Amino acid sequence: KDQALAYMKEHASKIKKQPTPPPPPPKKEKEDVEKPSTANNTNKEEEFIKEQAQQLISQSVSPSSKATATNHKSNGNSHFSKKEYQNAIDEYGIAISHNPTDATFYSNRSACYMELNQHEKALHDAIYARCLKPNWPKACYRMA
């Protein structure tokens, strides 16, 4: 027993003490939980996009503009299949400038932004797609 005590005293300085973890922070009551400020900004932005989309729906697009937009969409699809996402974004952007009422262009561009991890832009385009075509499952998927 004495030998064990002497051994412990001799080697006690060599044993590293594990630090005591800090106590967990106190839990907030439901009323105290703060919502992130980005939630309010996102809702305001979403409302703004919805208003813009409603204005787009009322626009008429000429057949020649639709044809030009469709050609650029095809180019974008080609770039997307080659994983040339920035080139695809550019093509879809041109398609949108010729026909801003087609939800597919926004949805496709949203997919490109997701591939580039540009999530804010992806959501922005997904909201446009959803507003232009509310019952389209792919637009809902893009928002998720």
Residue, then its C-alpha position, 0 to 999 in steps of 0.5 A: k500500500d505504501q509502495a503504491l502511494a509512493y509510486m502515485k506521488e512520484h508519477a502524478s506530475k506525469i499524468k495529464k489531467q483531462p480538462t473539465p468540459p464547460p457547462p452547456p449554455p442555458k436553454k432558451e425558452k421558446e419566446d427567447v429563441e431568436k429567428p435569424s435575420t436572413a429568414n426575414n430577408t429571404n421572405k422579403e426577397e421571395e415576395f419581391i420575386k413573386e411580384q416580378a414574376q406576376q408582371l412577367i406572366s402578363q407580358s406577351v413574347s413574340p414568336s421570333s423571341k420565343a424561337t431565339a430563346t429556345n435555341h439558347k436553351s438548347n445551347g444551355n442544355s448542351h453545355f449542361s450535359k458537358k458540365e460546363y455550368q457557367n456557359a450553360i448559365d450564360e445561355y439560359g440567361i440569354a434565353i430568359s432575356h428573350n422570353p422571361t415567361d418560360a419557367t424552364f429557363y429559370s429552372n435549368r439555370s437554377a440547376c446550374y447554380m446548384e452545381l456551382n454551389q451558388h445556392e442563393k442564386a439557385l433559390h432565386d431562380a427556383i422561386y421565379a420558376r415556381c411563380l411562373k409555373p406554380n403546379w410544376p413539380k420540378a419548380c418545387y423540387r428546385m426550391a427544396 
